[in-house]
Amino acid sequence: MLPSRVSDRIMFNSSEYSVYVLRTRSMKKKHRMTFMEAVFATILFDLALFGTSNPIINGIIRFFTSLQNSWDRPFSSKEDAVTQVTEFCKRLSIQQNPWIWEKSIEDYVSLNDFFSRTYAQSEFPSLGTASIVAPACCTLTRYNDDASMKSFLIKGCNYRIEDIGLPSEDIHLYRQHPVFVGYLSPTDYHRIHSPTTGKCTLCKMEGIHEKSASVKFFGGKFNILNSNKRVVIVIDSGNIKVGLIVIGGIGVDSIVYDSNITGQQITKGQELSAFRAGGSAIAMFSTAPIQFTPEFEGASKKHAHVEVQVGESLAD
């Protein structure tokens, strides 16, 4: 028998939770994870019973990463592509009918190729009119400032906003203003787009040699925002700078991005990066006050978790 604190956390992590879907103005239930996922994830990452950095846990993370890397194995034929992608979609409840993705199902060359898929041009979600839009399809939670995020979400580790990788001269501003944290499930579209229009003043990888922990447990002992592999992007629109943190989770050994966008003008909705294999997350900081759209303001006040589509309006 497992100790009650372990079994209770496993049951919680495999339970359903309520999510408000912004685009449909409706509620739905989501499972945090399957029971078997909850058993391993609770022991390894939530309660961190094996610690956070030692040969045992590092070896386990390397093992999971090697499993995810098998998604790069090419399909043996177009028929194999259809079979494996269809099974993948069924297992993760990814839309198949109508087919809304850029390539025909038989034209994907590996599971990772499909995992990092994009929409067909005619099916891409419409871009909102607000100044700041959702950078990803994800379940989003917002906090009034860095202190409230740390108080409510990040409790079990020595997180510091100074150690994320954002420019030090603006840390005092990022600390004062709202923070968004979004989780992308394996079901979600895994490309990240610019939340606003402006000049990209920073685009770099942090934690490049780190072994990323599961992004489902920001409140645990793993210091996800400071230690996981992550891309830090800053976009300066003139009156506000938006710091977008693209965070890799366990098994995400590659975040595709182009550091050459530094110094370039970026348009709202422009693709910035993509994940390959595994769960992932985003965090978004700002250097000035923002005015949430009435729809998002109402949803995020009443509901802890709000499901958004990429490009959906969030704030001005």
Buried (B, 14 or more C-beta within 10 A) or exposed (E): EEEEEBEEBBEEBBEEEEBBBBEEEEEEEBBBBEEEBBBBBBBBBBBBEBEBBEEEBBEBBEEBBEEBBEBBEEBEEBEEBBBBBEEBBEEEEBEEEEEBBBBEBBBBBBBBBBBBBBBBEEEBBEBBEBBBBBBBBBBBBBBEBBEEBBEBBBEBBEBBBEBBBBBEEBBEBBBBBBBBBBBBBBBBBBBBBBBBBBBBBBBBBBBEEBBBBBBBBBBBBBBBBBBBBBBBBBBBBEEBBBBBBBBBBBBBBBBBBEEEBBEEEBEBBBBBBBBBBBBBBBBBBBBEEBEBBEBBBBBBEEBBBBBBBBBBBBBE
